[in-house]
Structure formats: structure tokens, C-alpha cells
């Protein structure tokens, strides 16, 4: 069973859009344009918030330019 997902806060205490944390791992949330706007959650390999932001941005840009396919399901 997975733990509860929580919003990640930046250094000023504000929620970071699309970045969550569960069981010590960062998770990216985004609306997938290839799946009619379906909400997707992907566990990231990032170990810091900065890496998580970069990884989420890379996922989104890959989906926009077509170099990355949306996950099936």
C-alpha cells in the first residue's frame, strides 16, 4: 500500500505546481495532451526539488514536441 501524496513546498512555503512527494519520492502530475487532457502521475528519479522541476519540465516539453509518448492506460 502506498503512503499519502503531499504537495511539495518551495523555500517560501508555497506549493510547487505539479510536484508531489510520496514515500520519499518525487512525483510529477500533469495533464496529458495526447490523452484528451487526462491527469497523469509519474514517479521521478529526482533526489532534489530542483531536479524534480527539471525532470517534470522535460516530460512536458517532450510531450509538446512529440519526442515522448504518453504512457498507455
Backbone bond lengths (Angstrom), bond angles and torsions (degrees), N, CA, C in turn:
res aa  C-N    CA-C-N  psi(-1)  N-CA   C-N-CA  omega(-1)  CA-C   N-CA-C  phi
1 X - - - 1.447 - - 1.526 109.47 -
2 X 1.305 115.46 138.44 1.454 120.21 -178.43 1.517 110.71 -88.39
3 X 1.338 114.73 152.32 1.455 120.70 177.21 1.515 111.46 -75.78
4 X 1.311 115.45 177.81 1.457 121.28 -179.39 1.522 110.99 -75.96
5 X 1.312 115.93 137.60 1.466 121.92 177.59 1.522 108.56 -81.49
6 X 1.332 116.93 138.00 1.462 120.30 178.44 1.518 110.17 -132.76
7 X 1.339 115.30 152.03 1.462 120.91 179.12 1.514 109.11 -69.83
8 X 1.316 115.99 147.36 1.464 121.61 176.31 1.525 107.67 -94.90
9 X 1.331 116.05 136.33 1.455 121.60 -180.00 1.522 109.96 -106.76
10 X 1.335 115.85 143.58 1.461 119.76 176.38 1.529 109.60 -81.68
11 X 1.318 116.75 -173.67 1.464 120.84 -175.73 1.533 112.85 -66.04
12 X 1.320 117.26 -18.95 1.471 120.89 177.98 1.525 112.02 -93.92
13 X 1.322 116.73 -0.61 1.456 120.09 178.70 1.517 114.55 88.12
14 X 1.334 117.01 12.35 1.460 120.96 179.40 1.521 109.85 -96.47
15 X 1.322 117.25 146.20 1.461 121.81 179.29 1.524 110.39 -67.23
16 X 1.332 116.38 137.22 1.460 122.12 177.68 1.528 107.52 -88.35
17 X 1.340 118.76 122.60 1.462 120.87 -176.95 1.530 112.63 -59.94
18 X 1.322 115.39 126.58 1.456 120.99 172.89 1.518 116.44 78.85
19 X 1.328 118.56 3.76 1.465 120.92 -179.80 1.531 108.70 -116.38
20 X 1.321 115.59 128.57 1.464 122.77 -179.58 1.515 108.48 -129.11
21 X 1.347 115.19 170.91 1.466 120.55 178.69 1.526 108.53 -137.18
22 X 1.336 116.03 132.71 1.457 121.18 177.09 1.519 108.47 -144.26
23 X 1.312 117.12 130.30 1.466 122.74 177.70 1.532 112.34 52.06
24 X 1.339 117.42 36.24 1.457 121.32 177.30 1.514 115.33 82.63
25 X 1.334 118.26 3.53 1.471 122.11 -179.38 1.525 109.56 -115.05
26 X 1.326 115.48 147.46 1.457 120.33 175.00 1.528 108.96 -83.77
27 X 1.333 114.93 144.38 1.459 122.22 179.36 1.518 107.70 -129.54
28 X 1.337 116.40 136.23 1.463 121.40 177.06 1.521 108.63 -102.53
29 X 1.312 116.30 132.93 1.454 122.10 174.53 1.518 108.71 -113.73
30 X 1.343 116.05 138.03 1.460 119.72 179.68 1.519 109.97 -159.56
31 X 1.319 115.54 157.10 1.460 121.20 173.87 1.517 107.39 -90.59
32 X 1.327 115.29 125.54 1.454 120.85 -175.08 1.533 110.67 -88.18
33 X 1.326 117.67 116.57 1.467 119.92 -178.90 1.523 112.56 -67.82
34 X 1.330 117.98 -23.79 1.468 121.08 -178.77 1.520 112.29 -81.25
35 X 1.322 117.72 -12.80 1.464 122.14 -178.87 1.525 110.99 -117.18
36 X 1.302 116.60 39.20 1.470 123.04 178.40 1.525 112.47 55.89
37 X 1.327 116.84 37.56 1.457 121.43 175.43 1.511 115.14 78.28
38 X 1.341 117.72 19.34 1.462 120.99 179.66 1.531 110.20 -68.13
39 X 1.339 116.43 138.41 1.461 121.94 179.77 1.516 109.70 -74.14
40 X 1.331 116.86 129.48 1.461 122.87 -179.73 1.524 109.29 -122.04
41 X 1.328 115.71 148.15 1.458 122.64 175.30 1.525 106.90 -127.78
42 X 1.342 116.05 129.44 1.460 121.75 -177.96 1.519 108.86 -130.26
43 X 1.339 116.47 130.88 1.459 120.37 175.64 1.521 108.70 -74.61
44 X 1.317 116.15 131.68 1.458 121.89 -176.89 1.526 110.75 -97.42
45 X 1.330 116.03 160.40 1.464 122.32 176.77 1.527 111.54 -89.12
46 X 1.315 116.84 -5.66 1.466 123.03 -175.10 1.522 112.06 -62.15
47 X 1.331 114.46 146.59 1.463 120.61 177.08 1.526 112.10 -109.81
48 X 1.336 117.14 -14.90 1.457 121.08 177.81 1.530 108.92 -127.00
49 X 1.319 116.05 163.93 1.452 120.54 179.49 1.526 111.46 -62.95
50 X 1.320 117.35 -39.80 1.465 120.95 179.23 1.532 110.85 -61.31
51 X 1.329 116.51 -44.27 1.467 120.33 177.62 1.529 110.90 -63.62
52 X 1.328 116.79 -38.69 1.463 121.06 179.75 1.533 110.94 -64.13
53 X 1.335 116.79 -42.14 1.466 120.37 177.29 1.529 111.13 -61.76
54 X 1.334 115.93 -43.81 1.473 120.12 179.60 1.522 111.39 -64.51
55 X 1.325 116.37 -42.46 1.460 120.25 -178.62 1.531 110.93 -65.55
56 X 1.331 117.40 -40.94 1.465 120.72 177.59 1.527 110.52 -64.70
57 X 1.331 116.83 -42.21 1.461 120.69 178.22 1.527 110.88 -62.10
58 X 1.334 117.75 -39.00 1.461 121.43 178.39 1.528 111.10 -65.22
59 X 1.325 116.82 -39.48 1.467 120.53 177.61 1.521 109.97 -62.48
60 X 1.331 116.51 -47.66 1.464 120.39 -178.33 1.527 112.48 -64.60
61 X 1.333 117.29 -41.00 1.465 119.00 -179.91 1.529 110.32 -69.38
62 X 1.321 117.56 -35.87 1.460 120.67 176.18 1.519 112.30 -63.48
63 X 1.318 117.03 -38.79 1.463 120.45 177.26 1.527 111.04 -68.30
64 X 1.340 115.98 -39.16 1.465 119.71 -179.76 1.513 112.97 -65.47
65 X 1.343 116.99 -44.76 1.470 119.13 -176.94 1.523 112.99 -88.08
66 X 1.344 117.46 -3.64 1.462 120.34 173.86 1.526 114.75 88.29
67 X 1.324 118.29 4.29 1.474 119.42 -179.33 1.519 111.92 -80.46
68 X 1.347 117.56 -14.96 1.463 122.49 178.47 1.514 108.04 -122.56
69 X 1.329 115.35 137.82 1.455 120.40 176.49 1.517 110.16 -94.26
70 X 1.319 116.16 148.94 1.460 120.98 176.40 1.522 109.12 -71.09
71 X 1.333 117.19 146.33 1.463 119.64 177.69 1.524 110.95 -64.65
72 X 1.317 117.52 145.14 1.451 121.65 177.93 1.518 109.70 -75.57
73 X 1.320 115.17 151.81 1.467 118.80 175.02 1.422 113.60 111.51
